């Protein structure tokens, strides 16, 4: 049974890789302006879905180990992979018939497939050197994706993103070098992720790892690049990077933190991550109050949401260090649910709003002209706010419940920040339902992506407690 699962996952991954290589060839045979590249990307997403469904079924009772332990899937990583499949499908629905207009559209679809290939293995990573390789694959593809529309803001954003990514990779390589030279080799692994002892060298190495993830995820104070990339670049690239790729790196962070915090370093890691969580929540929410551009509001709120998720990271580290297995599983499950709410909401919002529909003045009165799209956007914003019974509510609730036994102060700060976010989400919703004239009207595919995402947010929200119990 396990052998069949591994074979099916590998077959799906290799098919996705093959599609990523084949798509650029459509330009050579003059088929790049047809629906073929788009259709091939749908096929790669279907294969990714097959891998996710296979792993969800297989990991319900056991973990699945691949490549002699280099990649290990459990319920958490399988669920995170499923999130990226859903978000990939939402992105493809939102961009139907649009990316083909770019001269670079084959590259966009090809890079999406290559990113999907990397995500399949990165989400279950259990080896630092392989992590570095997959990190480079996904990261480089992400830098190029942002620049592909070739407009001024996208190119500028790509340059900043690539510069930030280079710094992040240097810090990650420092951590990998520490792993390589301090961990004994075994018969199955080149080196393993193991518990750290509390030494200055260890703290410096772990600090390099946290810095790398901080740059990649946009955690304050490493967030300086994110507003210009998420807030100004073309929405199709931002939706892929901010809504899909970020989920993979959240999964990587949670997994590695759980493994390497199981020792004396864990308590120090908790305080470090808790401080970053507070800084990210405060900066992201307060900055979002300073603009009337909805795409930039979503960019700033992304920083705030990684702050909420960092609350989960800190609890994972603390619970792992303290041997509190049940609490660690609770924090992992809460992180997964919040990541799902974030990704399913942000992917279509960035894709739909990021092409000229960003200013709130443009969105004024949208409910009168396009009530279906307006209601869908409002549902997604309310989920990001954390209104019950939407999925975003359950993600925040379980994160706060997991943090409560560790630090009530952290929970109170998170609750206050949720209250602050109600201000800018409320302003956006007020303008959408305003009776004043505006300009935005959405076509069927954009509206369809918003409606499907809103329906998923409601449906998954209704069964979120069941999912949480299954993940724990």
Buried (B, 14 or more C-beta within 10 A) or exposed (E): EEEEBBEBBBBBBEBBBBBBEBBBEBBEEEBBBEEBBBEBBBEBBBBBBBBBBBBBEBBEEEBBBBBEEBBBBBBBBBBBBBBBBBBBBBBBBBBBEBBBEBEBBBBBBBBBBBBBBBBBBBBBBBBBBBBBBBBBBBBBBBBBBBBBBEBEBBBBBBBBBBEBBEBBBEBBBBBBBBBBEBBEEEEEBBBBBBBBEEEEEBBEBBBBBBBBBBBBBBBBEBBEBBBBBBBBBBBBBBBBBBBBBBBBBBBBBBBBBBBBBBBBBBBBBBEBBBBBBBBBBBBBBBBBEEBBBBBBBBBBBBBBBBBBBBBBBBBBBBBBBBEBEEBBBBBBBBBBBBBBBBBBBBBBBBBBBBBEBBBBBBBBBBBBBBEBBBBBBBBBBBBBBBBEEBBBBBBBBBBBBBBEBBBEEBBEBBEEBBEBBBEBBEBBBEBBBBEEEBBBEBEEBBBBBBBBBBEBBBEBBEEBBEBBEEBB
